[in-house]
Amino acid sequence: MADYIYINQYGKSGELGISRNVFARLAEAAVGHTSLKGSVKVKQPVKVVFKKDGRVEVGVHVTIKKGVKLTDACLELQKEIAHALEVYVEAVPFEIEISVDEVK
């Protein structure tokens, strides 16, 4: 399994490698930048899979506070994570899956 995804559109001097840890950290940080701060917690390490076709799959497992509307929360998390990834790794296609493991 590859540890880096390479982007080679950044000039003639080489290519840029982005590690799976970067994708995971960006996703974790994005969860804390939503309006749900304090109502959502990342439950386990973010899973990042580099696919052979160049896509990156990001899986986030969360615990959500009771009373928060799940569909709205998941959509907001997806949007915020997508925004964070687009800002930092704009040339990489990705997929984001939010799994709610627990409602407390």
C-alpha positions as CSV (number, residue, x, y, z in Angstrom):
1,M,0.0,0.0,0.0
2,A,1.4,3.4,-1.0
3,D,2.2,5.9,1.7
4,Y,2.2,8.9,-0.6
5,I,0.1,10.1,-3.5
6,Y,2.1,12.0,-6.1
7,I,1.2,15.1,-7.9
8,N,3.4,16.0,-10.8
9,Q,1.7,19.2,-12.1
10,Y,3.9,21.5,-10.1
11,G,6.7,22.4,-12.5
12,K,9.6,20.8,-14.2
13,S,11.7,20.2,-11.1
14,G,9.9,17.1,-9.8
15,E,6.7,15.9,-8.2
16,L,5.0,16.5,-4.9
17,G,4.2,13.6,-2.6
18,I,1.4,14.0,0.0
19,S,1.3,11.3,2.7
20,R,-1.8,9.7,4.0
21,N,-1.1,11.3,7.4
22,V,-1.6,14.7,5.8
23,F,-5.0,13.7,4.6
24,A,-5.9,12.3,8.0
25,R,-4.7,15.4,9.9
26,L,-6.6,17.7,7.6
27,A,-9.8,15.7,8.1
28,E,-9.4,15.7,11.9
29,A,-8.7,19.4,12.0
30,A,-11.7,20.2,9.8
31,V,-14.1,18.4,12.2
32,G,-13.0,21.0,14.8
33,H,-13.8,23.9,12.5
34,T,-17.5,23.2,12.0
35,S,-20.4,24.8,13.9
36,L,-20.7,21.4,15.5
37,K,-17.6,21.9,17.7
38,G,-18.2,20.3,21.0
39,S,-21.1,18.2,19.6
40,V,-18.9,15.9,17.5
41,K,-15.8,13.9,18.3
42,V,-13.6,11.8,16.1
43,K,-13.9,8.3,17.6
44,Q,-11.0,6.5,16.0
45,P,-8.1,7.3,13.7
46,V,-9.2,8.7,10.3
47,K,-8.8,6.0,7.6
48,V,-7.1,7.1,4.4
49,V,-6.9,4.8,1.4
50,F,-5.1,5.6,-1.9
51,K,-6.9,4.0,-4.8
52,K,-5.2,2.8,-8.0
53,D,-7.2,5.2,-10.1
54,G,-5.7,8.2,-8.2
55,R,-8.6,8.9,-5.9
56,V,-8.3,9.2,-2.1
57,E,-10.9,7.7,0.2
58,V,-11.2,9.4,3.6
59,G,-13.2,7.6,6.3
60,V,-14.1,9.4,9.5
61,H,-15.8,7.7,12.5
62,V,-17.5,10.1,14.9
63,T,-19.6,10.3,18.0
64,I,-22.3,12.8,17.9
65,K,-24.0,14.5,20.9
66,K,-27.7,13.5,21.4
67,G,-30.1,16.1,19.9
68,V,-27.9,16.9,16.9
69,K,-29.6,16.2,13.6
70,L,-27.5,13.4,12.1
71,T,-28.0,14.1,8.4
72,D,-27.2,17.8,8.8
73,A,-24.2,17.0,10.9
74,C,-22.8,14.5,8.5
75,L,-23.3,16.8,5.5
76,E,-21.6,19.7,7.4
77,L,-18.7,17.4,8.3
78,Q,-18.3,16.3,4.7
79,K,-18.4,19.8,3.4
80,E,-15.8,21.1,5.9
81,I,-13.5,18.2,5.2
82,A,-13.9,18.6,1.5
83,H,-13.1,22.3,1.8
84,A,-9.9,21.6,3.8
85,L,-8.7,19.0,1.3
86,E,-9.5,21.2,-1.7
87,V,-7.5,24.1,-0.2
88,Y,-4.4,22.0,0.5
89,V,-4.4,19.3,-2.1
90,E,-6.6,20.8,-4.9
91,A,-5.4,18.4,-7.7
92,V,-6.4,15.1,-5.9
93,P,-9.9,13.7,-6.4
94,F,-11.3,12.4,-3.1
95,E,-14.2,10.7,-1.5
96,I,-15.3,11.3,2.1
97,E,-17.3,8.9,4.2
98,I,-18.7,9.9,7.6
99,S,-19.7,7.0,9.9
100,V,-21.6,7.8,13.1
101,D,-20.5,5.1,15.6
102,E,-22.4,6.5,18.6
103,V,-24.9,9.1,19.7
104,K,-24.3,10.2,23.3
